[in-house]
Amino acid sequence: MRRIEDADAARVLALMAKLPLWAGFAGEDLELLLRTGAVSLCLFDAGETVVEEGNYEKTFFVLLDGAVRALRGGKRVAVMDAPGTVFGEMSFILGKGRTATVVADVPSRCLAVDMGYVDFLPSPEREDFLIRIFRRLAEVVTARLGSANARKATILTAIRQRRDALRAHVAAEREAITALRRELDGLDTADDEEVLRQLLDRKF
């Protein structure tokens, strides 16, 4: 990860203002987050690990551009390439290690949000910011669950359709086998076989 320390503050603030995560935050609120280091602009090279499964951290990320993939137990579980996508928030929300590893597929820019810095903001900003950030993250997780449930429904429908097609195929094959067995049973060759045996055994 490379923090872009010399990033133009006005440009970063403009990026933040466009993101749904910061909806409802005034300009001075965003400036405070940026000035205190709670939010920073980061660049990840292709193949670089953004977060690692099992690590506990208070930082989450907002994808600005590029693409990243999530891996759980070494298996890909998601690809994220939509600007504004939030990831890595589960660790500090649940208070445990990260549930997945996230790797950049291509050079990717992200906003890193360090909740550790937010904890050290003065009151009442600290409490106000935490409430608003958690509300926005709740919306993010709710949308993610809705998307996941929709995908589950699609997968279950596809499984049911394939199962029905398999049953129909098996039934058709069973009918074909039964018909072949009937045909085989109808081929009574016992007499011909006996005649052939007699002819072969006859001595001239």
Buried (B, 14 or more C-beta within 10 A) or exposed (E): BEEEEEBEEEEBBEBBEEBEBBEEBEEEBBBBBBEBEBBBBBBBEEEBBBBBBEEEBBBBBBBBEBBBBBBEEEEEEBEBBEEEBBBBBBBBBEEEEBBBBBBBBEBBBBBBBBBEBBEEBEEEBEEEBBEBBEEBBEBBBEEBEEEEEEEEEEEEEEEEEEEEEEEEEEEEEEEEEEEEEEEEEEEEEEEEEEEEEEEEEEEE
